[in-house]
Amino acid sequence: MTATLVHEPTDVRHRWITDWDPEDETFWARTGRRVARRNLIWSIVVEHFGFSVWLLWSAVAVSLPAAGFAFSVDQLFWLVAVPNLVGAAMRLPYTAAVARFGGRTWTTASSALLLIPIALMTACVLNPATPYWMFLVAATTAGLGGGNFASSMANISYFYPERRKGVALGVNAAGGNIGVAVVQFLVPLVIGVGVVGAAQGGGLHLQNAPLLWLLPVLAATAGAWLFMDNLAVTRAPVKAQLTVLRNRHTWVMAGLYVGTFGSFIGFSAALPLLIRSEFPEVRGVLYAALGPLVGSLSRPVGGWLSDRLGGARVTAATFVVMAGGVGAVLASRAAGSFGAFLTAFLVLFVASGVGNGSTYRMIPAIFRAQAVRALGAGPDALARGRAEAAAVIGLAAAVGALGGFLIPRGFGMSIAHTGSIDAALVVFLAGYGVCVAVTWWCYLRTVLVRAAPNLAWAAV
């Protein structure tokens, strides 16, 4: 079996692969692996820049007061939270767009859309008289970068066989997630370099931050158009995708993903401002980049461990570690130790990264097992499982990203009402306890193994 590309000889824009069976080991060895790897590489590139643009405000907001923009701490937390709220909303239509237009077509379009927030941020920071509401509008458009993850993960899930999905999805996600670390590392460096225009207050060149991603985004857009493929098997009517809304496992996994990815993106957005507000004597927000860096690198580890130990076991363990991490943050604040504070957050990031990989490994396993139970082992069951898993991946990504809004707003509200972040941390600690209980109840109980052995085995 070989992959068939259907297109007009002189028009590669409509290139579609109509014959795709990664579960066939012969097909995978001869054709599938090479095509899947090429699409994975460009998916990672576009998703990486999507995350960078999405979290750009988290790195820029911390420098706005020094640049002469008189915004309160709560207003700054709004600027880092709003892109995450919009990004969560964008993930549903972005996932549906893969099924409607094809992975290659939509990856190209979603990459080009990143030019909008780049342009608006540049316009805002160049004018010291820009009103706060314009900053909010610009931050809203940065949410477009948040949609890339869902469409990328849904698309790549079709390219790889079940036995390789954990690692493939983990690597794809990590390549995107690490864009958060890159943006938080590079922005503090480039805004102090007088490359374009006059500096704002404090000798800062904030316009360098968005402009740094202009040429890379243009290159990624061209690369996706030239080197990626559309898979005919991704085509599915929106109505068919919505059937997963009636499945309780859809919502269970979406909730668990709030705890893992929502924590990763929320803490990533909030950490630069937290360091500045909690330890103003600490110079340099480059420390904040360490969190998303270790969280991104640990994500493939979560997929790898889940392929071997079971996604539910790994997920439950990560929530236990995250609860311990929150307790350590509380202790570090009481001790007034920045080293302990940063270390505790790094533990949170590593655990959330592992949990991101394990929850995303659970989704295809659960829905494949359900399809096999309903239809029996065969190609129809596998096709149904892949289609449902792709839809759930997009939905879970959307719901999970809400954590990126809730966590910064939680810190902002806690500071505004109590003068401390402790109240927010206690709420997060309780949330992780709920996640442990839900994971155990739905996927790890002995009674579930007896009642639904196929489902339990696949998830655990």
HELIX and SHEET records of a PDB file:
HELIX    1   1 GLU A   25  PHE A   27  1                                   3    
HELIX    2   2 TRP A   28  GLY A   32  3                                   5    
HELIX    3   3 ARG A   33  TRP A   54  1                                  22    
HELIX    4   4 LEU A   56  VAL A   60  1                                   5    
HELIX    5   5 ALA A   61  SER A   63  5                                   3    
HELIX    6   6 VAL A   73  PHE A  101  1                                  29    
HELIX    7   7 GLY A  103  LEU A  113  1                                  11    
HELIX    8   8 LEU A  115  LEU A  126  1                                  12    
HELIX    9   9 TYR A  132  THR A  141  1                                  10    
HELIX   10  10 LEU A  144  PHE A  159  1                                  16    
HELIX   11  11 GLU A  162  ARG A  164  5                                   3    
HELIX   12  12 LYS A  165  VAL A  190  1                                  26    
HELIX   13  13 GLY A  201  GLY A  203  5                                   3    
HELIX   14  14 ASN A  208  LEU A  211  1                                   4    
HELIX   15  15 LEU A  214  PHE A  227  1                                  14    
HELIX   16  16 ALA A  232  THR A  234  5                                   3    
HELIX   17  17 VAL A  238  GLN A  241  1                                   4    
HELIX   18  18 LEU A  242  ARG A  246  5                                   5    
HELIX   19  19 ARG A  248  GLU A  278  1                                  31    
HELIX   20  20 VAL A  285  ALA A  289  5                                   5    
HELIX   21  21 LEU A  290  LEU A  309  1                                  20    
HELIX   22  22 GLY A  311  ALA A  335  1                                  25    
HELIX   23  23 PHE A  338  LEU A  375  1                                  38    
HELIX   24  24 PRO A  379  ALA A  401  1                                  23    
HELIX   25  25 GLY A  403  THR A  418  1                                  16    
HELIX   26  26 ASP A  422  THR A  439  1                                  18    
HELIX   27  27 TRP A  440  LEU A  444  3                                   5    
HELIX   28  28 THR A  446  ALA A  451  1                                   6    
HELIX   29  29 PRO A  453  ALA A  459  1                                   7    
SHEET    1   A 3 LEU A   5  GLU A   8  0                                        
SHEET    2   A 3 ASP A  11  ILE A  17 -1                                        
SHEET    3   A 3 ASN A 230  LEU A 231  1                                        
END                                                                             
